[in-house]
Every structure is written in C-alpha cells, then in structure tokens.
C-alpha cells in the first residue's frame, strides 16, 4: 500500500528533522537572549530575526515530537494511536499556531524596524487584532458547529 510507504518515510524523516530543529537553536540563542536582556523596543533587527528562528524551530520540534510519536503509534497500530490523533489538536495550539504567530512577529518586526518611519504600534495592533479575530472565529465555530 502506497500510503503505508509514505507513512514510514515520514516517520523516518521525523528523526533528522527533530535533530536539526535542536541544532538550530544554539546558533541563534545568543541573539535571541539579547531581547530578553533588553527592553523589547531597544532590540536590534538581528535579535528579532533570531527570536523568530528560535521560536519557530522550537515550535516545530514540539510539533514533530508529538506527531512523530502519534504517527508511529498509528503505523504500529498501538491502542493509543486513535487518542493521540484525536487529541493532537491540543498539541497544535502551542506548537503550531502560537509559535508561528510569535515567529512571524519576530521576522516582521525585524523587517519593519529597518524601514524609515518604523513604528512597532502598527505591528502590535495588527497582531492583537488578528489574534482577537481568531478568538472570535473560534467562538463562532463553537456556537454554529455540531
């Protein structure tokens, strides 16, 4: 069965993906730490890029670890596989959605910061509005869904 082949290949490639996610972090951690030491408004663009990279790869590591195990359980037809896949949406919230928002913020902030007339307010308000819209959509889905 072709899907079985691709499932095995995906599980196998999860290991090197996790290794490289962890390998990336120390290369950018120093610049990322500069954001933690200084006030956010004083952070240099390279620190924001580093923050985006660190947060993005950390989120990808957590996501890959969870889903790698879930698909391994599915591949071997372990009894827990169904629960891992069903509850995987909970793992997605911090490792995918929240970490992607934070990583994108760091990259956009770095890009905007080198533009003339930069104001973090635009990005901050847009971020808050987008997250608020996501919460509103969630409530709409809860109220109108099955």
C-alpha positions in Angstrom: 0.0 0.0 0.0 1.5 3.3 -1.1 0.2 5.3 1.9 2.0 2.8 4.2 5.3 3.6 2.4 4.8 7.3 2.8 3.8 7.0 6.4 7.0 5.0 7.1 9.1 7.6 5.2 7.5 10.5 7.1 8.1 8.8 10.4 11.7 8.1 9.4 12.4 11.7 8.4 11.0 13.0 11.6 14.2 12.0 13.4 16.6 14.1 11.3 14.0 16.9 11.4 14.0 16.9 15.2 17.8 16.8 15.3 18.1 19.8 13.0 15.5 21.7 15.0 17.5 21.3 18.1 20.8 22.0 16.3 19.5 25.4 15.0 18.6 26.7 18.5 22.0 27.2 20.0 23.2 29.0 16.8 20.6 31.8 17.3 20.1 31.6 21.1 22.7 34.3 21.9 20.9 36.9 19.7 17.6 35.8 21.0 18.8 36.2 24.6 19.6 39.9 23.8 15.9 40.5 23.5 15.4 39.0 27.0 18.2 41.2 28.4 17.0 44.5 26.9 13.7 46.2 26.6 11.8 44.9 23.6 11.7 48.3 22.0 15.5 48.5 22.1 16.2 45.1 20.5 18.1 45.2 17.2 16.6 43.6 14.0 19.0 40.7 14.1 17.8 39.8 17.6 14.2 39.8 16.3 15.1 37.5 13.4 16.9 35.2 15.8 13.8 35.2 18.1 11.6 34.3 15.2 14.0 31.5 14.2 14.3 30.1 17.7 10.6 30.2 18.4 9.7 28.8 15.0 12.1 25.8 15.3 11.2 25.2 18.9 7.6 25.0 17.9 8.4 22.7 15.0 10.4 20.5 17.4 7.5 20.1 19.8 5.1 19.6 16.9 7.4 17.0 15.3 7.9 15.2 18.5 4.2 14.9 19.2 3.1 14.0 15.7 6.1 11.7 15.1 5.0 9.6 18.1 1.3 9.8 17.1 2.1 8.5 13.6 4.4 5.9 14.9 1.6 4.6 17.1 -0.7 4.6 14.1 1.9 2.8 12.0 2.2 0.0 14.5 -1.5 0.1 15.3 -0.9 0.7 19.0 -4.1 1.2 21.0 -3.2 4.8 22.0 -3.0 5.9 18.3 -6.6 7.0 18.0 -6.4 9.1 21.1 -3.1 10.7 20.1 -4.5 11.7 16.8 -7.8 12.9 18.2 -6.2 15.0 20.9 -3.4 16.2 18.6 -5.3 19.5 18.1 -4.4 20.4 21.7 -0.7 20.0 20.9 -1.1 22.1 17.7 -2.3 25.2 19.6 1.1 25.9 21.4 3.4 24.2 18.9 1.9 25.4 15.7 -0.5 28.3 16.0 1.0 30.3 18.9 4.7 29.6 17.9 4.0 30.5 14.3 2.4 33.8 15.3 5.4 34.6 17.6 8.0 33.6 15.0 6.2 35.6 12.3 6.1 38.6 14.7 9.9 38.4 15.1 10.6 38.3 11.4 8.1 41.1 10.5 9.4 43.2 13.4 13.0 42.9 12.1 11.9 43.8 8.6 9.8 46.8 9.6 12.5 48.0 12.0 14.9 48.9 9.2 12.2 50.8 7.3 12.1 54.6 7.5 9.4 55.8 9.9 9.2 52.4 11.7 6.5 52.2 14.4 6.0 49.0 16.3 2.5 50.1 17.1 1.2 49.1 13.6 2.6 45.5 14.0 1.4 45.3 17.7 -2.1 46.4 16.8 -2.3 44.2 13.8 -1.1 41.2 15.9 -3.6 41.9 18.6 -6.4 42.4 16.0 -5.5 39.1 14.2 -5.4 37.1 17.4 -8.7 38.7 18.6 -10.3 37.8 15.2 -9.0 34.2 15.7 -10.7 34.0 19.1 -13.9 35.4 17.6 -13.8 32.9 14.8 -13.3 30.1 17.4 -16.4 31.3 19.3 -18.5 31.5 16.1 -17.4 27.9 15.3 -18.4 26.8 18.7 -21.8 28.5 18.5 -22.6 27.3 15.0 -20.9 23.9 14.8 -22.2 20.5 15.6 
